[in-house]
Amino acid sequence: MRATIPILAFAAVCSVPLFATSYYLYLTELAMINIIIAAGLNLLSGNCGLISLCNASFMAAGAYGTVLLVNQGGISWFAAMPAAAFLTFLLGAVVGFPARRLSGLYLALVTLGFLELVQIAIEESPDFTGGIRGLKVARPELFGIPFHSETALYLLVVALAAVAVFAAWNIQNSRFGRAFDAVRQSPFAAQAVGIPVARVKLLAFAINAAFAGCAGGIFAIVAGFIDPTEFGVLESLKHITFIVVGGLGSVVGSIIGAVLLTALPEALRGTQEYSELIYGLILLGSLMFMPRGLVGLLNKLPAWKLSERTRKEPAHGAP
């Protein structure tokens, strides 16, 4: 039964082009991109317990890296995006190097400083990045066939989001995910049982950066235009809000938080000037009244508890 829910959800999302307008297709594509971002960040912050305020910088690295490889290198987007994501993986490891010794506020300040450096680098390199004018991005091509169809692009984004969610779920339930949880709960205890804490933290940063870089490469072709204002500190705070509202350490929470908060600006279209205040209040309210996010509230529902109990209890006669 539990396995059929993701399949039905995936089928429902794939059917959106049958009835949605171009604008709502675009909005759903943004939700898919945010799901990828939230899934990666939850591995870093929810599972490993590390704070990062430069997630938008990793997204920018993936976006600009992909576009430059396509425009300057002349290679296909389908090769450029994974290559940029891998380079962002390495960049994440470099940025995560201070995390071996730092935590909490000090780590947050280091990552915030990196975000500002990336913003300056993009704005001061107009020959490559377009500077504050930004860059126009062409639709991807596969074997010389461009993705002019909105439906084709939409299905591509949905498929990549599904792959990212599947990857995040497997990482979370692997030995690496268990090592992340151990480091979050107690680095000293993790070290005592033989877990290399420093390497685990580096890996968590690198994996999150790869997810964000992948999302950046997808965002570039969906938006058709990128500029530095898309990747500032407010964007990083939105990413944190996704996982706090949805539920820290939960892939399902990543999906719920990303979808709800992507739809929020549409629901509050008449109050755009207060969007930053609203996001701040949502983040603060979630931390105060829903420390485990919406997934934590779901876990309190009797039907959900029954489902969990049924799944965990062995069948009659089982050993």
C-alpha atoms as one frame of an Amber mdcrd trajectory, in Angstrom:
protein
   0.000   0.000   0.000   2.766   2.437   0.935   4.556   1.724  -2.352   1.501
   2.682  -4.389   1.270   6.200  -2.911   4.457   7.523  -4.613   3.411   5.869
  -7.891  -0.033   7.464  -7.794   1.459  10.838  -6.834   3.943  10.640  -9.714
   1.156   9.728 -12.160  -0.962  12.631 -10.894   1.895  15.106 -11.337   2.592
  13.794 -14.857  -1.056  14.376 -15.791  -0.935  18.102 -14.946  -0.239  19.182
 -18.594  -3.612  17.692 -19.586  -5.529  20.468 -17.848  -3.116  23.159 -16.594
  -2.234  26.428 -18.322   1.354  27.442 -19.128   1.605  29.492 -15.939   0.585
  26.617 -13.679   2.937  24.287 -15.525   5.721  26.756 -14.752   4.618  26.955
 -11.107   4.661  23.157 -10.823   8.124  23.054 -12.407   9.340  25.501  -9.752
   7.823  23.222  -7.091   9.766  20.264  -8.547  12.998  22.291  -8.472  12.347
  23.301  -4.871  11.738  19.655  -3.958  15.223  18.803  -5.249  16.699  21.668
  -3.212  14.816  20.703  -0.044  15.705  17.014  -0.366  19.420  17.830  -0.506
  19.341  20.456   2.235  17.436  18.136   4.552  20.286  15.627   4.340  22.676
  18.353   5.478  20.586  20.183   8.076  17.852  17.719   9.031  19.956  14.575
   9.162  23.498  15.812   9.775  22.499  18.867  11.837  24.689  21.404   9.994
  23.577  24.959   9.188  24.151  26.439   5.741  23.167  29.918   4.595  24.831
  29.573   1.189  22.542  27.020  -0.437  21.530  29.599  -3.049  25.224  29.932
  -3.958  25.425  26.232  -4.786  22.295  26.653  -6.876  23.937  29.614  -8.650
  27.080  27.580  -9.299  24.992  24.840 -10.900  22.966  27.308 -12.979  25.870
  29.403 -14.259  28.110  26.362 -14.643  25.527  24.608 -16.803  24.876  27.676
 -18.975  28.582  28.400 -19.471  29.309  24.792 -20.425  26.511  24.954 -22.975
  27.306  28.434 -24.344  31.098  28.432 -24.105  31.825  24.713 -24.267  29.261
  23.884 -26.914  28.091  20.702 -25.179  24.562  19.472 -24.673  22.604  20.526
 -21.587  22.149  16.837 -20.769  25.926  16.555 -20.331  26.490  20.070 -18.969
  24.032  19.805 -16.073  25.549  16.629 -14.519  29.049  18.053 -15.068  28.103
  21.301 -13.309  26.460  19.324 -10.495  29.690  17.347 -10.018  31.741  20.553
  -9.910  29.276  21.905  -7.360  29.751  18.680  -5.370  33.473  19.472  -5.184
  32.729  23.098  -4.297  30.469  21.903  -1.489  33.318  19.831  -0.085  35.580
  22.900  -0.117  32.981  25.076   1.604  32.254  22.296   4.074  35.911  22.082
   5.101  35.441  24.585   7.969  32.472  22.513   9.173  34.941  19.988  10.538
  35.746  22.442  13.322  32.797  24.833  13.359  29.120  24.525  14.165  26.091
  26.645  14.979  26.437  30.390  14.612  30.081  30.267  13.504  29.326  27.872
  10.659  26.330  29.984   9.640  28.549  33.078   9.415  31.146  31.250   7.303
  28.519  30.059   4.829  26.940  33.526   4.745  30.343  34.992   3.892  30.723
  32.505   1.055  27.314  33.508  -0.304  28.379  37.155  -0.411  31.617  36.226
  -2.212  29.688  34.315  -4.862  27.307  37.250  -5.354  30.262  39.608  -5.855
  32.017  37.182  -8.217  28.924  36.892 -10.418  28.344  40.652 -10.548  32.011
  41.456 -11.222  32.428  38.944 -14.075  30.063  40.280 -16.737  32.046  38.750
 -19.607  31.122  35.276 -18.367  28.058  35.663 -16.173  26.436  38.724 -17.733
  26.860  40.534 -14.414  23.763  42.260 -13.119  22.262  42.069 -16.630  22.036
  38.296 -16.346  22.154  35.599 -19.004  19.542  34.364 -21.418  19.246  30.576
 -21.485  18.152  28.518 -24.485  15.954  25.439 -24.232  17.899  22.149 -24.039
  18.376  19.879 -27.041  18.471  16.087 -27.187  20.193  14.635 -30.267  19.709
  17.980 -31.977  15.985  18.113 -31.175  15.116  21.161 -29.008  12.593  20.931
 -26.174  10.247  23.561 -27.571   7.205  21.775 -26.209   6.207  22.948 -22.732
   4.892  19.474 -21.946   8.199  17.827 -22.880  10.159  20.236 -20.675   7.678
  19.740 -17.845   7.973  15.939 -17.974  11.768  16.238 -18.022  11.710  18.353
 -14.843   9.282  15.969 -13.128  11.431  12.959 -14.034  14.584  14.616 -12.657
  12.769  15.576  -9.450  11.615  11.966  -9.025  15.194  10.746  -9.469  16.415
  13.281  -6.888  13.760  12.233  -4.345  14.603   8.568  -4.893  18.307   9.315
  -4.435  17.686  11.326  -1.255  15.507   8.559   0.200  18.170   5.927  -0.508
  20.955   8.086   0.948  18.891   8.739   4.055  18.294   5.013   4.567  21.862
   3.971   3.774  24.845   3.737   6.082  25.702   7.307   5.092  22.304   8.497
   6.300  22.771   6.632   9.568  26.194   8.249   9.930  24.604  11.686   9.335
  22.071  11.012  12.095  24.783   9.830  14.467  26.851  12.976  13.904  23.789
  15.163  14.489  22.881  13.416  17.745  26.390  13.369  19.193  29.659  13.893
  17.285  31.624  12.559  20.259  29.589   9.362  20.475  29.830   8.939  16.686
  33.599   9.330  16.866  33.728   6.791  19.686  32.042   4.107  17.574  34.396
   4.669  14.645  32.466   7.119  12.465  34.851   9.622  10.802  32.969  12.757
  11.805  35.023  15.196   9.717  34.588  13.173   6.525  30.879  12.684   7.178
  30.379  16.447   7.499  32.305  17.073   4.280  30.215  14.446   2.495  26.962
  15.984   3.750  27.987  19.414   2.449  29.095  17.979  -0.885  25.899  15.957
  -1.423  23.702  18.938  -0.575  25.714  21.111  -2.975  25.250  18.559  -5.768
  21.465  18.558  -5.236  21.389  22.370  -5.273  23.654  22.500  -8.341  21.367
  20.099 -10.178  18.379  22.256  -9.222  20.212  25.341 -10.483  20.890  23.746
 -13.862  17.214  22.814 -14.193  16.059  26.248 -13.039  18.131  27.878 -15.787
  16.229  26.156 -18.602  12.850  26.503 -16.891  13.183  30.248 -16.243  15.068
  30.925 -19.486  17.038  33.664 -17.740  19.329  33.860 -14.711  20.769  36.820
 -12.803  22.421  37.320  -9.377  19.231  38.490  -7.657  17.827  34.956  -7.963
  20.536  33.568  -5.672  20.744  35.875  -2.669  20.445  35.312   1.057  16.646
  35.507   0.953  16.610  32.549  -1.423  18.756  30.558   1.019  16.350  31.424
   3.835  13.464  30.164   1.698  15.295  26.866   1.257  15.630  26.548   5.030
  11.944  27.360   5.425  11.040  24.473   3.101  12.568  21.873   5.382  11.593
  23.490   8.683   7.933  23.717   7.685   7.853  20.294   6.047   9.871  18.463
   8.676  13.590  18.190   9.386  15.164  14.871   8.490  12.230  13.710   6.371
  12.115  13.259   2.587   8.320  13.458   2.733   8.653  16.663   4.728  10.950
  18.075   2.030   8.265  17.453  -0.586   5.423  18.876   1.525   7.335  22.008
   2.539   8.604  22.730  -0.984   5.191  22.306  -2.604   3.273  24.368  -0.050
   5.737  27.244   0.022   6.038  27.330  -3.755   2.265  27.724  -3.958   2.215
  30.342  -1.169   3.111  33.374  -3.361   0.234  32.468  -5.675  -2.176  32.308
  -2.738  -0.866  35.651  -1.434  -0.540  37.373  -4.794  -2.067  40.592  -3.466
   0.512  40.921  -0.689   3.771  40.551  -2.627   5.384  43.480  -0.814   5.060
  41.564   2.460   6.367  38.238   1.149   9.655  38.431   3.071   7.803  39.213
   6.302   5.380  36.337   5.705   8.208  33.865   5.089   9.908  35.057   8.261
   6.734  34.630  10.317   6.166  31.154   8.864   9.722  30.135   9.732   9.473
  31.538  13.251   6.026  30.030  13.831   7.178  26.612  12.635  10.180  26.654
  14.945   8.030  27.673  17.910   4.872  25.622  17.404   5.858  22.861  14.953
   9.454  21.917  15.778   9.016  18.677  13.811   7.208  20.345  10.927   4.040
  19.216   9.204   5.293  15.637   9.142   5.421  15.769  12.923   1.755  16.774
  12.973   0.876  13.923  10.614   2.576  11.493  12.955   0.085  12.516  15.667
  -2.921  11.542  13.563  -4.548   8.260  14.697  -4.816   6.906  11.141  -1.167
   7.668  10.450  -0.108   6.064  13.737  -2.121   2.970  12.906  -0.412   2.750
   9.527   2.990   3.081  11.156   2.143   0.455  13.798   0.901  -1.976  11.183
   4.053  -1.529   9.167   6.359  -2.070  12.136   4.556  -5.011  13.774   5.416
  -8.443  12.324   2.678 -10.502  10.762   0.985 -13.176  12.897   3.268 -16.143
  13.212   6.312 -14.289  11.959   9.530 -14.800  13.954
